């Protein structure tokens, strides 16, 4: 059974957590990177990061936002100011939490699967009359988190630090996968931008087969994007991590086996 994960694989053979989880379960899986990222406003971000005394903490809703902080520090060959270590760090999901830890931070929100859940967590932990939270984000970020925090009177200093685009080799990569392994039984989207930029390429390469593929989402926000794009959602991971995604796909496989062929 072929499972295609539309995401950037972790470098190093046998070290990717999603591929490890699926292979251990006896499933054939491959990650294909379909997105590209362009970083911007790094000097402005560096200026903010170097003023930890002006903030209560940081909020990261993607690995790329953490990477932007890393890049702005690396450009000046400096480390993250130590004052950030004792401040609050809020994240969505395990991958973003792992990235934040690589900066020396201790994140909260690893179990949060959506911006709404993260907003609830921040609202619970954030006391009144505190300084703003620094929020590096992408240009495609949704209004959910800023709106929820604004309604709770929690100040947020937002800076857009990366732009998401389709990977320049997206057609070639998907074509190579199909040529090597055929049409997958399962396809997994990991973000709104993944849906936006991958769907046209997939329709071009496998238009007649796309309706036969079971399509999974890493979380409810991605599932909403899929539905809006006219795609049928076979299953959604309860949490944005390998174990929850595998469980959702296995449950779908089991349900289909019980139902029998159509």
C-alpha positions, 0 to 999 in steps of 0.5 A, a space after each residue: 500500500 503506497 502512502 504519499 506524504 506531501 511534506 519535507 522529509 527529515 534529512 538522514 536515512 531512518 531519522 524521519 519520524 513519520 516515515 519511521 512510524 509508518 514503516 514500523 507498521 508495515 506500510 510503504 511510505 514516501 515524503 515528497 517536498 512540494 513547497 518552497 519558502 522565501 524568508 524576508 524581514 530578517 533584519 527587523 526580526 533580529 532587532 526584535 529578537 535582540 530586545 527580549 525585555 520588551 516581550 513576555 514570550 514568543 509564539 510559533 505556529 510553524 517550523 518556518 517561523 522558528 527557522 526564521 529566528 535561527 537564520 536571523 541569528 546565524 547571519 550575525 553569528 549570535 545565539 538567542 539572548 538568554 532572557 528568552 529562555 525563561 519567557 513563555 514559548 507557545 507552539 502548535 504541534 510536535 514538529 514546531 515544538 522540536 524546532 523551538 527546543 533546538 533554540 533552547 526554548 521550552 515550548 507549551 502547546 505541543 499537543 495543540 492541533 489548531 490555532 484555536 486550541 493554541 489561543 485557548 492555551 495562551 489565554 489560560 496562561 497569560 496573565 493581565 498587564 503583561 508585555 506583548 508576545 512576539 509572533 513571527 509568521 508567514 504571509 499565509 497565516 490565518 486570522 484565527 490566533 491574532 483575532 482570538 488573542 485580541 479579543 482576550 486583550 493579549 498584545 501581539 507583535 506580529 512580523 511576517 518573515 516568510 512566503 510560501 510558494 510551490 517548489 520549483 520541481 513540484 511537477 517533476 517530483 510528483 511525476 517521479 513518484 508516480 513513475 516509480 511507485 504508481 498512484 498512491 492509495 493514500 495521500 496526506 496534506 500537511 498544511 493549507 499551502 500544501 493543498 493550495 500548491 499541490 492540488 493543481 500539480 496532482 490534477 495535471 499528473 493524475 486527474 483520472 485517478 485523483 478521485 480514487 485516492 483516499 486523502 488524509 489531513 494532518 489536522 482540522 484546519 488542513 481538512 477545511 482547506 481540502 473541503 474548500 478545494 473540493 477534495 474529499 477528506 478520508 480521515 483527519 489526524 486527531 493531533 499533528 504527529 506521526 502516531 495520530 496520523 497513522 492511527 487515523 489512516 489505519 482506522 480508515 483502512 480497517 473500516 474499508 476492510 469491514 465494509 468490503 469492496 465497493 
